[in-house]
Amino acid sequence: MSGARTLWEEGHEPGRQVVALGLALALTVVVLDVGIGGGVGLFFDVAFVGVCLTVALLVRPQDFFTVGVLPPLIMLAVLVLVALAHPDALAPGDGVVPDVVTGLADHAVALGVGYAGCLLCLAVRDRFVRGRHP
């Protein structure tokens, strides 16, 4: 009996590809946000949560750990690159480290929601996969 695959079974991408995709999506969003609004704002926050959920749904079960630690690393990498390339997008002229810290503080809610959503999605997928394949 081959039933229709559910959302929780669909993920089949290797961890490395999902990491690259997540970083590419987050960088694309931040470039658009800085280009349109001049800074990293609400558009990035909402899209970041979407990126976190997307990578959690796409990864194969063997690579859950990789994606489970990914959201904070993506946020940090994106903010470091923004601080280096366009420092005024995070904070006015403080330097790279203070800009990154300010960016992390400003976007902590998006990071928390995205990370929680990612971990919750992975937990549901793990429970479903373990229930289907004892």
N, C-alpha and C positions, 0 to 999 in steps of 0.2 A: 504494500500500500504506500504510494508516494503522494502524500498530501502537499498542498501548496506550502512553500517556504514562508516562514513568518519574518517579520522585520528583525527579530532577534537572531535568526539563522543566516541572514544575508551576508554579514561581514566575512570577507575572504581575502582581504589585501594583507600582504606582509607588513610587519611593523615599520621597516625602513621606508617603504613607500608612503605609508600613512604619516610618518613623521615629516617627510618631505612635502607632502600635500598640505598638512596642517600649517607648516611654516610658510609655504607659498601662499596659501589662502590668507593667513593673517597679515603677511607683508603686503599683499595686494590691497586688502581692506585698509591698512594704515596709510598706504600711498594715496588711495582715493580720499580718505578722510582728511589727510594733511593738504592734499591738492585742492579739495573743495572748500574746506573750512579753515585751513591755516593751522590746525592743531589736531591733536588726537582727542576725540570726543565721544559722544554717545553712539554715533554710528559704529565706531570701532568696538565699543563695549558690547553692543547687541550682536554684531557680527562675530565677535570673539566667542560668545556663548554658543552661537551656531556652529562655529568651527570645532569647538570642543565636543559637541554632540555628534557632529559629522564623523570625526575621526574615531569616536567610540563605536559608532555603528558600522564603520567600514573595516576595522581591523579584524583579523582572524583570531580565533580564541587562543591560539598558542602565543600570541603577542599582546595579550591584555596588559601585562605589566608595563610594556613599553609605552602604551597609550595612557596607562594609569598615572604615570609620572610626567606626562607631556605638557599639560596646560600651563603650569608655572614656568616651565622652560621656554615654551613658545612666547609667553608674555615677556619674560626677561630678555630673550633674544631680540624681539621686536622693539622693545623700549631702548635697549642698548643701541641698536642700529638707528633708531630715530634720533636718539641723543647725539650720535656721532654725525649723522647726515643733516639733520634739521633741528638743532638744539632748541630753537624758540618754539617748537611745536609742543614741548613738554613743560618747560619753565623758562622764564626769561634770563638767559645768560649766567647760570650758576656753575656750569661745568658738567661733565658727563655723569659722574657718580651722583651728585645731587639731583640732576635731571632724571636719572633712572629711578632713584628713590622717590622723588616726587611723582613720577609717572606710575610707579607701583602703588603708591598711596592713593592717587587719584582714581585708579582703575581697579582697586582692591575688590569692590563689589562684583564687577564683571568677572574678575579672576575667581572669586569665591563661588559665584553662581555657575560659571562654566566648569570649574573643577568638580563641584558637587554633582552637576548634571552628568559629566563624563563618568565619574565613579559610580553613580547610581545606574547609569546605562550599562556600564561594564558588569556591575553586580547582577542586574536583571538578566543580561545575556549569559553570564556564567551560570547562574541558577537554571536558566532554561536549557542550556547546552548539557549541563550535568543531569538534568531531569530526563532529557531525551536519550542520552547515551550513558547508561549506568556503568 
